[in-house]
């Protein structure tokens, strides 16, 4: 199966996964801006990856603008974020945020995969530093009011540090889907 891997990455984790996926599937890898103009005909599968930022998905524009074309091919969406995708509560939260971020029907028929990325706080831009500080305060309050959660602990334990949870083996289900297995 011929695969196109599209990605949007601010700090490198999503790009790393996209390139690994390209190697695993023999697919072509394009950064989002280039992919917005790409011809999708001839591809059996399109995998679209992006980081999660405060409820937003970095590759949302591609999915919205190319929605009609993507309905014609096998499509996978892969998110990359700090939350542990092994925790069902995190996956539920990610999926509900994605549903709110897209117009009705855009995600129907698209298979979702969630991967764990990383964060180097020293490389964050000013906006993302502010957003992470606000998120940290929100998690602290939530933990005081409702008790600890895996997501809250993860944010609080990694805040201000350089952490990297990327794992090439986590791509196996996504690569198998792209290959039609």
N, C-alpha and C positions, 0 to 999 in steps of 0.2 A: 504494500500500500504506500502511496506517495503522500508524505506528510509535510505540512508547513507549520512551523513553530513561530508564533508571534509573541513578542514580549515587550513589556514596559517596566523598566527598572531604574530606580533612583540611586540605590546604594550598592547594587551588584548581586544580591542573592538571587533575584528573579532571573537575571541574565545568566548566572551560573547554571541554574536549573534548566533554562531554555537551551543552552549550549549542550549540556549533558543529554537532554532529551533529543536534540538533533543528532548527537552521536549514537544514541541508543536506537533510534528509528531510521537513521540515514536521511532524515528530513532536512529541509532548508530552514534556516533560522533567520528571521528578520526582526529588527527593532520596530516598534510601533509606527513611528513616522514613515518609515519606508513601506511597511505593510499596508498602510492606509491606501496606498496607490497601487499595490500589487494585484496582479491578475490571479484570482483564486481558481480559475478553471484548470482542470488537470490534477487537482489535489483530491485525494480520497478523504483525508483528515486534516483539520486545522485545529491546532492546540494553541490557546490564547492564555498567556500568563501575565500576571501583574501582582504587584505588592498591594497589601491592604494598608490603608492610611485613614485612620479615624472614620471607619465605616465606608470609605470610598475604595474603589478598585481601580488601580492605575491603568488598566487596559480597557476600561469601560467604553471609551470613545470608539474603539475598533468594533466591539460587539454591537454597539448601537448603530453605527454607520453602515456596517456590513451585514446586519441581521438577516436580510432577505437572502443574500448569497450563502450565508452560513447555514441556513435551513436546508440547503441543497447538498451539504456534505456532512460527514461525521465530524462533530465539533466537541472539543473538550475545553473546559475552562480550568486553569489551575491558579490558585491563590498562593501567595507566599507572605507569611506574617510571623509574628513572635508567638502567637498562641499555639499551644501543642495540639496538633490535629488528631492525636490519639485520644483526646478527651471529648466525648460526645457533646458535652455542653458547649465547648468551644466551636465545634463544627456546626451545631445548631445556631449559635450566635452569628457565625460567619455567613451561613446560608440566609438567615433572616435579614442581615444587613445587605446582602447581594440582592435579594428580592425587592427591598426598598429602593435600591439604587438604580434599578432598571425599569423601563416601561413594561407593562403587562405583556407576557408572551415572549419577550426577548430571550429569556433563559430556558424556555420549554424546549426539550429535546437536546439540550446541552448537558453533557456529563461533567460533573464537578469533582475536582480533586484539590486537596488542601495540603500544602507543604509548609514545613517550618523553616524560616529564614534566619535572619540574624540582625544585629544592630550594632553599629559603632557610633556611640553618642558623640564622639569627638568629630565625626564627619557630618553630623546632622546640620541642615541649614537652620536659620533662625526660626522660621515658621514651624518646622517639625520639632525643634527644641521646645517651643512654647506648647505645641500640641501634646508632646510627651509629658511635659510638666503638668498640664491640666489633666491628662489621662491618669498620671500617677496619683494626683490629689483625689480624683474620682474613685480610683481603686481603693485608696486608703479609707475614704468615707464609706464606700460600699462594704469593705471588710469590717469596719467598726459597727455599721448598722445591721448587716446581714450575715456576717461571719466570713471566714476565708473561702476563697475560690481558687481553683488551679490557675485561672487567668490572672487573678489579682496577685497571687504569689509570684507568678512568672514575671509580671511587670515590675513588681517591687524588688525582686531579687536581681533583676538585670538592669534596673534603672541606673543610668550614668556609666555603664560599663560597655565593653566591647564583647559581644557574645555572637557565636556562630553555631547555629543548629542545622545548617544545611547538611543533607545526607543523600548522596547519589542513589543509594538503595531504596530510598523512599519513592523514587520515580518508577519503580517496577510496575505498579498497577496502571499508571498513566501511559507508560511506554507500551504495555501490552494492549491497552485500549486503542492507542494510535495505530498499532500494527494489525488491528482487527482480531485480536485473540480473545 
